[in-house]
Amino acid sequence: MIYLKPITLDNINNFKNTAYDNMTLEQKEEMITESINKIHNNMYFEFLVVYKNDVVIGFMNLFAHSKHIISCGPTIKDEFKCKGFGFEAEQLALKYAKDKGFTIAVGGVDDNNIASIRLHEKLGFELERKYSNKQGRAIRLYIKAI
């Protein structure tokens, strides 16, 4: 069974085999502290741990763009990818966000990230537009009412 829990400093060593593994200890501590305080850049932010039967299999970050709009981004550990856990975790995160009063979810997805594109489309997100970000990467912006 998949479930989400807010991150704590006890989870600082659970980033192995994720994109967060490259962060410094200080960066990890800062991110966790911001999640505990539920604020980043003066906006709501929360970082949740994705568990399966008490084993950390990934993370889900939630970041508010406004009072009603939120992005939910899953990061599943390499050894647990392609098993449907990202889908389940995102479903739980969208419900969690809806329960907090958010009504619209958005997701910026790299144009070459086929797995994330499929995930968003499977979850019922609609492609709003394509654009290039500040680094020149092609991005797809997905949107969904929750």
Secondary structure, 3 states (H helix, E strand, C coil): CEEEEECCHHHCCCCCCCHHHHCCHHHHHHHHHHHHHCCECCECEEEEEEEECCEEEEEEEEEECCCCEEEEEEEECHHHCCCCHHHHHHHHHHHHHHHCCCCEEEEEEECCCHHHHHHHHHCCCEEEEEEECCCCCEEEEEEEEC
